[in-house]
Amino acid sequence: MGRAPSTGALVAALVLLLGACTAANPSATPTPTPSRDPNAFNVTALLDLSGSRAPNGAPQRDALQLWADQHSSASPRVKLKIVDVASSPAKTALELRREAVEARADAIVVGVAVDYDDAFATAVQLAQVPVLFTLPIPEPATRGGGWAFALAPTPSQLARIVLDDAAPRSGLSSSLLVSDESTTAIIERTALTRELARRGITANVATIGAGDGTQMLRSLLATTSVVLFAGTPRSYLDAARTATTGTTLYFSYLCELGDIGDLRDAAPFALWPGSRWIAASSSGASTAARTSFVQTFIDRAGGRPTSVAASAYDALALLAGAAAEGIDSAAVRDRLQSGTFAGVATTYTFSPSQHAGFNIGDLALLRYVGQRSSPAVR
């Protein structure tokens, strides 16, 4: 994957467009307002179902549709709309605006990698509907709460759990941080570098390109005991398969199990952070709902759910619960930010000052334990 394009100008333009939506323009022809089903709560999910940006949105789509099918007779009825933003930062920004303003979505689920900077945060605030993110973003709460909610662990939380585990294995000063500089890689590289700096360590960073990654990494893997891969693992897999005893590989929370499935042979050496409740070796404390979700997802999609897919399933459950007493956007937002919800990925707790709701006690390092095994808690 190449370097992710800058989206600052695109999002800034979106902010201007959203702000302009409320301005009077007597010379314009009024746009007909879409008719609404008063018994429906309209939720739009923005996913990457095509293009090169990772992770692919197919597991999230399957999880969202699974929840919608299971709750088709609920009231209010959650009316799910899935939009493919085709791995385009520009289309992500434009569809966020269009669904909030023109399509009149009651809530939006963003299941794609975004650079959650000040401009993007402002665009979310201007949308004036709850926006739930299933991929890691920084704590999104603003004064009074705001409209963004993070269902995944934050990048800084993920960096801490990975480095806490890596530190006893080898001096972190000798570890290697590898980035392909994709959108997700930049986010994770930044978080890992900051966490290392907090511990008084200067990160040893290797940046790879699409053409030289495998050859460069093979030599590095042979001489480094701890390797931290920033971003989704697709760029690193060919080299990672050559890892031998003595090298520990840490992958991203955004692992797609189909991509890393053949690393089962390197089970003792490859780990990644994820929800303990989607792993095969979860303890007996797992609820019936969690167990049912994992099995039903396997039956429907043909493979185990990722942590991100579980968060997508939870997104609709969270929104439906918050909309049960009325679908007014501000009221739904206020209910979301004042409660605790037991989902299948974790138990989420939100408040006006905390909109990153993932319970870090449910975050674990996962690994494969055999050639035909499912992911298990390390």
PyMOL commands that set and color helices and strands:
alter all, ss='L'
color gray80, all
select helices_A, chain A and resi 8-20+58-70+89-102+118-127+155-166+172-174+183-198+213-221+233-240+257-266+276-278+288-301+307-323+329-336+360-362
alter helices_A, ss='H'
color red, helices_A
select strands_A, chain A and resi 40-47+77-84+107-110+131-133+148-150+176-179+205-207+226-230+248-250+270-275+340-342+347-349+363-367+376-377
alter strands_A, ss='S'
color yellow, strands_A
deselect
rebuild
show_as cartoon
